[in-house]
Amino acid sequence: MKFLLKIKHWQLFCMLYIMPFIIYICLIVYSVIANINTDAIFITIPVIFLVYFILYILFYFGWYYALGTNLYKKLPENVNMSIHKFKIFLFIPTIYISSIFILLSIMFYNINNIQEMNEMMLGIFPIIFLIVLPLHLFSMFCVFYCMYFISKALKSIEINNTAITEDYIGYFLMFWFIIIGIWFIQPKINRIFENE
């Protein structure tokens, strides 16, 4: 995954945003041109989306993993950050989001049995809601922690000292709004890892 630290910002942007858009359009065009009946669409497209989105999530969080672990190795000695906590907090949303996509794909795969699913869901919806809501909120917290970790590590390397909140808040916001931030963050990462 270290190659993700050396690719250009436009290449990373294409991998994260342009490729998914092209694949999505191709799936829609394929289903219209092939004149596939609705049963076949609900079987093939969720499977294709499932495979693609899991690969996308692994790629996206793989980029975070490559950033976090490799920036951690370059931190100045006086900066104290926990790489173990970062890895755990990165693992949790990866598993959670992948599980949600798997469950959604199973639901779409069984769309023909919608009446049975509706009856079943009415009984278990409150239980699912009480389980999913805290997991979702904790997963969001984990992603924010990973953005914090990478932002602070990146700024600490730049200033060669422990970064405080006002130093790295800009990087944090760029990671949060990554579709724009990628154009500014990736060149800095390229400069840090250009000699390796």
SEROBA-65464 format. One record per residue (C-alpha): residue number from 0; residue in three letters; x, y, z. Coordinates in Angstrom, 2 decimals. Layout:
N
r n=NUM | res=Ala | xx=X | yy=Y | zz=Z
...
***
This chain:
196
r n=0 | res=Met | xx=0.00 | yy=0.00 | zz=0.00
r n=1 | res=Lys | xx=3.01 | yy=2.28 | zz=0.15
r n=2 | res=Phe | xx=2.52 | yy=3.10 | zz=-3.54
r n=3 | res=Leu | xx=-0.51 | yy=5.17 | zz=-2.44
r n=4 | res=Leu | xx=1.89 | yy=7.63 | zz=-0.83
r n=5 | res=Lys | xx=3.72 | yy=8.26 | zz=-4.09
r n=6 | res=Ile | xx=0.91 | yy=8.53 | zz=-6.62
r n=7 | res=Lys | xx=-0.11 | yy=11.99 | zz=-7.79
r n=8 | res=His | xx=-3.16 | yy=13.78 | zz=-6.48
r n=9 | res=Trp | xx=-5.05 | yy=13.44 | zz=-9.76
r n=10 | res=Gln | xx=-4.39 | yy=9.68 | zz=-9.87
r n=11 | res=Leu | xx=-5.73 | yy=9.25 | zz=-6.35
r n=12 | res=Phe | xx=-8.74 | yy=11.42 | zz=-7.22
r n=13 | res=Cys | xx=-9.44 | yy=9.27 | zz=-10.27
r n=14 | res=Met | xx=-9.20 | yy=6.06 | zz=-8.23
r n=15 | res=Leu | xx=-11.46 | yy=7.36 | zz=-5.46
r n=16 | res=Tyr | xx=-14.08 | yy=9.27 | zz=-7.47
r n=17 | res=Ile | xx=-13.86 | yy=9.01 | zz=-11.26
r n=18 | res=Met | xx=-13.58 | yy=5.20 | zz=-11.46
r n=19 | res=Pro | xx=-16.62 | yy=4.59 | zz=-9.19
r n=20 | res=Phe | xx=-18.66 | yy=7.04 | zz=-11.27
r n=21 | res=Ile | xx=-17.67 | yy=5.33 | zz=-14.54
r n=22 | res=Ile | xx=-18.46 | yy=1.88 | zz=-13.15
r n=23 | res=Tyr | xx=-21.83 | yy=3.10 | zz=-11.87
r n=24 | res=Ile | xx=-22.73 | yy=4.59 | zz=-15.27
r n=25 | res=Cys | xx=-21.59 | yy=1.41 | zz=-17.05
r n=26 | res=Leu | xx=-23.83 | yy=-0.71 | zz=-14.81
r n=27 | res=Ile | xx=-26.84 | yy=1.47 | zz=-15.55
r n=28 | res=Val | xx=-26.15 | yy=1.52 | zz=-19.30
r n=29 | res=Tyr | xx=-25.58 | yy=-2.24 | zz=-19.30
r n=30 | res=Ser | xx=-28.88 | yy=-2.91 | zz=-17.58
r n=31 | res=Val | xx=-30.77 | yy=-0.63 | zz=-20.01
r n=32 | res=Ile | xx=-29.06 | yy=-1.82 | zz=-23.22
r n=33 | res=Ala | xx=-29.18 | yy=-5.49 | zz=-22.35
r n=34 | res=Asn | xx=-32.90 | yy=-5.10 | zz=-21.56
r n=35 | res=Ile | xx=-32.45 | yy=-7.32 | zz=-18.56
r n=36 | res=Asn | xx=-35.60 | yy=-8.32 | zz=-16.73
r n=37 | res=Thr | xx=-35.99 | yy=-6.88 | zz=-13.26
r n=38 | res=Asp | xx=-35.32 | yy=-10.17 | zz=-11.50
r n=39 | res=Ala | xx=-31.89 | yy=-10.46 | zz=-13.12
r n=40 | res=Ile | xx=-31.08 | yy=-6.81 | zz=-12.33
r n=41 | res=Phe | xx=-31.82 | yy=-7.32 | zz=-8.64
r n=42 | res=Ile | xx=-29.55 | yy=-10.37 | zz=-8.63
r n=43 | res=Thr | xx=-26.53 | yy=-9.20 | zz=-10.66
r n=44 | res=Ile | xx=-26.21 | yy=-5.51 | zz=-9.84
r n=45 | res=Pro | xx=-26.17 | yy=-5.87 | zz=-6.01
r n=46 | res=Val | xx=-23.46 | yy=-8.52 | zz=-6.32
r n=47 | res=Ile | xx=-21.36 | yy=-6.29 | zz=-8.60
r n=48 | res=Phe | xx=-21.90 | yy=-3.27 | zz=-6.34
r n=49 | res=Leu | xx=-21.03 | yy=-5.32 | zz=-3.27
r n=50 | res=Val | xx=-17.72 | yy=-6.45 | zz=-4.72
r n=51 | res=Tyr | xx=-16.89 | yy=-2.99 | zz=-6.00
r n=52 | res=Phe | xx=-17.82 | yy=-1.10 | zz=-2.83
r n=53 | res=Ile | xx=-15.90 | yy=-3.48 | zz=-0.60
r n=54 | res=Leu | xx=-12.85 | yy=-2.99 | zz=-2.85
r n=55 | res=Tyr | xx=-13.44 | yy=0.78 | zz=-2.74
r n=56 | res=Ile | xx=-13.69 | yy=0.78 | zz=1.07
r n=57 | res=Leu | xx=-10.56 | yy=-1.34 | zz=1.36
r n=58 | res=Phe | xx=-8.74 | yy=1.04 | zz=-1.01
r n=59 | res=Tyr | xx=-9.95 | yy=4.17 | zz=0.81
r n=60 | res=Phe | xx=-9.13 | yy=2.88 | zz=4.28
r n=61 | res=Gly | xx=-5.96 | yy=1.30 | zz=2.87
r n=62 | res=Trp | xx=-4.87 | yy=4.81 | zz=1.91
r n=63 | res=Tyr | xx=-5.59 | yy=5.93 | zz=5.48
r n=64 | res=Tyr | xx=-3.65 | yy=2.93 | zz=6.81
r n=65 | res=Ala | xx=-0.67 | yy=3.65 | zz=4.57
r n=66 | res=Leu | xx=-0.72 | yy=7.31 | zz=5.61
r n=67 | res=Gly | xx=-1.10 | yy=6.66 | zz=9.32
r n=68 | res=Thr | xx=1.48 | yy=3.90 | zz=9.66
r n=69 | res=Asn | xx=4.12 | yy=5.50 | zz=7.44
r n=70 | res=Leu | xx=3.68 | yy=9.00 | zz=8.87
r n=71 | res=Tyr | xx=3.97 | yy=7.49 | zz=12.36
r n=72 | res=Lys | xx=7.41 | yy=6.10 | zz=11.44
r n=73 | res=Lys | xx=8.57 | yy=9.60 | zz=10.49
r n=74 | res=Leu | xx=7.28 | yy=11.38 | zz=13.60
r n=75 | res=Pro | xx=9.83 | yy=13.32 | zz=15.66
r n=76 | res=Glu | xx=10.83 | yy=11.50 | zz=18.84
r n=77 | res=Asn | xx=9.12 | yy=14.01 | zz=21.13
r n=78 | res=Val | xx=5.68 | yy=13.37 | zz=19.54
r n=79 | res=Asn | xx=3.68 | yy=10.76 | zz=21.43
r n=80 | res=Met | xx=0.84 | yy=9.18 | zz=19.41
r n=81 | res=Ser | xx=-0.65 | yy=5.68 | zz=19.65
r n=82 | res=Ile | xx=-0.37 | yy=3.69 | zz=16.43
r n=83 | res=His | xx=-2.23 | yy=0.77 | zz=18.02
r n=84 | res=Lys | xx=-5.28 | yy=2.91 | zz=18.76
r n=85 | res=Phe | xx=-5.14 | yy=4.25 | zz=15.19
r n=86 | res=Lys | xx=-5.09 | yy=0.73 | zz=13.73
r n=87 | res=Ile | xx=-8.01 | yy=-0.42 | zz=15.89
r n=88 | res=Phe | xx=-10.04 | yy=2.70 | zz=15.10
r n=89 | res=Leu | xx=-9.35 | yy=2.20 | zz=11.39
r n=90 | res=Phe | xx=-10.32 | yy=-1.48 | zz=11.50
r n=91 | res=Ile | xx=-13.72 | yy=-0.84 | zz=13.11
r n=92 | res=Pro | xx=-15.28 | yy=1.37 | zz=10.38
r n=93 | res=Thr | xx=-13.78 | yy=-0.85 | zz=7.68
r n=94 | res=Ile | xx=-15.59 | yy=-3.88 | zz=9.09
r n=95 | res=Tyr | xx=-18.75 | yy=-1.92 | zz=9.93
r n=96 | res=Ile | xx=-19.17 | yy=-0.31 | zz=6.49
r n=97 | res=Ser | xx=-18.35 | yy=-3.57 | zz=4.70
r n=98 | res=Ser | xx=-20.96 | yy=-5.35 | zz=6.84
r n=99 | res=Ile | xx=-23.59 | yy=-2.73 | zz=6.01
r n=100 | res=Phe | xx=-22.92 | yy=-3.17 | zz=2.28
r n=101 | res=Ile | xx=-23.14 | yy=-6.95 | zz=2.63
r n=102 | res=Leu | xx=-26.47 | yy=-6.69 | zz=4.46
r n=103 | res=Leu | xx=-27.85 | yy=-4.22 | zz=1.90
r n=104 | res=Ser | xx=-26.78 | yy=-6.49 | zz=-0.94
r n=105 | res=Ile | xx=-28.52 | yy=-9.44 | zz=0.71
r n=106 | res=Met | xx=-31.66 | yy=-7.34 | zz=1.09
r n=107 | res=Phe | xx=-31.60 | yy=-6.31 | zz=-2.58
r n=108 | res=Tyr | xx=-30.83 | yy=-9.85 | zz=-3.62
r n=109 | res=Asn | xx=-33.99 | yy=-10.99 | zz=-1.82
r n=110 | res=Ile | xx=-36.12 | yy=-8.14 | zz=-3.16
r n=111 | res=Asn | xx=-38.52 | yy=-10.64 | zz=-4.77
r n=112 | res=Asn | xx=-39.60 | yy=-11.69 | zz=-1.29
r n=113 | res=Ile | xx=-40.36 | yy=-8.09 | zz=-0.32
r n=114 | res=Gln | xx=-43.66 | yy=-8.93 | zz=1.39
r n=115 | res=Glu | xx=-42.00 | yy=-11.50 | zz=3.64
r n=116 | res=Met | xx=-39.13 | yy=-9.11 | zz=4.37
r n=117 | res=Asn | xx=-41.54 | yy=-6.29 | zz=5.30
r n=118 | res=Glu | xx=-43.34 | yy=-8.51 | zz=7.80
r n=119 | res=Met | xx=-40.06 | yy=-9.70 | zz=9.26
r n=120 | res=Met | xx=-38.57 | yy=-6.18 | zz=9.44
r n=121 | res=Leu | xx=-41.57 | yy=-4.73 | zz=11.29
r n=122 | res=Gly | xx=-40.83 | yy=-6.97 | zz=14.23
r n=123 | res=Ile | xx=-37.07 | yy=-6.56 | zz=14.38
r n=124 | res=Phe | xx=-36.65 | yy=-2.96 | zz=13.15
r n=125 | res=Pro | xx=-36.49 | yy=-1.40 | zz=16.66
r n=126 | res=Ile | xx=-33.87 | yy=-3.94 | zz=17.70
r n=127 | res=Ile | xx=-31.81 | yy=-3.35 | zz=14.55
r n=128 | res=Phe | xx=-32.10 | yy=0.41 | zz=15.05
r n=129 | res=Leu | xx=-30.88 | yy=0.16 | zz=18.65
r n=130 | res=Ile | xx=-27.90 | yy=-1.90 | zz=17.50
r n=131 | res=Val | xx=-27.00 | yy=0.00 | zz=14.32
r n=132 | res=Leu | xx=-27.30 | yy=3.56 | zz=15.65
r n=133 | res=Pro | xx=-24.58 | yy=3.25 | zz=18.34
r n=134 | res=Leu | xx=-22.37 | yy=1.25 | zz=15.96
r n=135 | res=His | xx=-22.81 | yy=3.90 | zz=13.29
r n=136 | res=Leu | xx=-22.01 | yy=6.75 | zz=15.67
r n=137 | res=Phe | xx=-18.96 | yy=4.91 | zz=17.03
r n=138 | res=Ser | xx=-17.80 | yy=4.17 | zz=13.48
r n=139 | res=Met | xx=-18.08 | yy=7.88 | zz=12.67
r n=140 | res=Phe | xx=-16.04 | yy=8.68 | zz=15.78
r n=141 | res=Cys | xx=-13.39 | yy=6.18 | zz=14.65
r n=142 | res=Val | xx=-13.14 | yy=7.81 | zz=11.21
r n=143 | res=Phe | xx=-12.82 | yy=11.25 | zz=12.82
r n=144 | res=Tyr | xx=-10.09 | yy=9.90 | zz=15.11
r n=145 | res=Cys | xx=-8.20 | yy=8.54 | zz=12.08
r n=146 | res=Met | xx=-8.48 | yy=11.92 | zz=10.35
r n=147 | res=Tyr | xx=-7.20 | yy=13.57 | zz=13.55
r n=148 | res=Phe | xx=-4.30 | yy=11.10 | zz=13.83
r n=149 | res=Ile | xx=-3.16 | yy=11.54 | zz=10.23
r n=150 | res=Ser | xx=-3.61 | yy=15.33 | zz=10.32
r n=151 | res=Lys | xx=-1.64 | yy=15.71 | zz=13.53
r n=152 | res=Ala | xx=1.11 | yy=13.35 | zz=12.33
r n=153 | res=Leu | xx=1.41 | yy=15.18 | zz=9.00
r n=154 | res=Lys | xx=1.68 | yy=18.60 | zz=10.66
r n=155 | res=Ser | xx=4.04 | yy=17.30 | zz=13.37
r n=156 | res=Ile | xx=6.40 | yy=16.03 | zz=10.67
r n=157 | res=Glu | xx=6.22 | yy=19.38 | zz=8.85
r n=158 | res=Ile | xx=7.05 | yy=21.46 | zz=11.93
r n=159 | res=Asn | xx=9.30 | yy=18.77 | zz=13.49
r n=160 | res=Asn | xx=7.53 | yy=19.14 | zz=16.83
r n=161 | res=Thr | xx=4.23 | yy=18.18 | zz=18.47
r n=162 | res=Ala | xx=1.44 | yy=19.89 | zz=16.55
r n=163 | res=Ile | xx=-1.36 | yy=21.54 | zz=18.49
r n=164 | res=Thr | xx=-4.97 | yy=21.75 | zz=17.33
r n=165 | res=Glu | xx=-4.65 | yy=25.11 | zz=15.60
r n=166 | res=Asp | xx=-1.69 | yy=23.74 | zz=13.62
r n=167 | res=Tyr | xx=-3.46 | yy=20.74 | zz=12.08
r n=168 | res=Ile | xx=-7.14 | yy=21.78 | zz=11.99
r n=169 | res=Gly | xx=-6.73 | yy=22.74 | zz=8.33
r n=170 | res=Tyr | xx=-5.53 | yy=19.25 | zz=7.44
r n=171 | res=Phe | xx=-8.37 | yy=17.74 | zz=9.45
r n=172 | res=Leu | xx=-10.92 | yy=19.74 | zz=7.46
r n=173 | res=Met | xx=-9.20 | yy=18.76 | zz=4.21
r n=174 | res=Phe | xx=-9.52 | yy=15.09 | zz=5.17
r n=175 | res=Trp | xx=-13.14 | yy=15.64 | zz=6.12
r n=176 | res=Phe | xx=-13.88 | yy=17.26 | zz=2.74
r n=177 | res=Ile | xx=-11.50 | yy=14.94 | zz=0.94
r n=178 | res=Ile | xx=-12.88 | yy=15.52 | zz=-2.55
r n=179 | res=Ile | xx=-11.30 | yy=19.00 | zz=-2.36
r n=180 | res=Gly | xx=-8.61 | yy=18.33 | zz=0.23
r n=181 | res=Ile | xx=-7.00 | yy=15.55 | zz=-1.80
r n=182 | res=Trp | xx=-5.61 | yy=18.19 | zz=-4.20
r n=183 | res=Phe | xx=-3.67 | yy=19.82 | zz=-1.33
r n=184 | res=Ile | xx=-2.87 | yy=16.87 | zz=0.94
r n=185 | res=Gln | xx=-1.45 | yy=14.37 | zz=-1.55
r n=186 | res=Pro | xx=1.29 | yy=16.71 | zz=-2.91
r n=187 | res=Lys | xx=2.52 | yy=17.26 | zz=0.67
r n=188 | res=Ile | xx=2.53 | yy=13.51 | zz=1.24
r n=189 | res=Asn | xx=4.41 | yy=13.04 | zz=-2.05
r n=190 | res=Arg | xx=7.10 | yy=15.47 | zz=-0.86
r n=191 | res=Ile | xx=7.49 | yy=13.68 | zz=2.48
r n=192 | res=Phe | xx=7.91 | yy=10.25 | zz=0.84
r n=193 | res=Glu | xx=9.64 | yy=11.24 | zz=-2.42
r n=194 | res=Asn | xx=13.06 | yy=9.88 | zz=-1.38
r n=195 | res=Glu | xx=11.84 | yy=6.42 | zz=-0.40
***
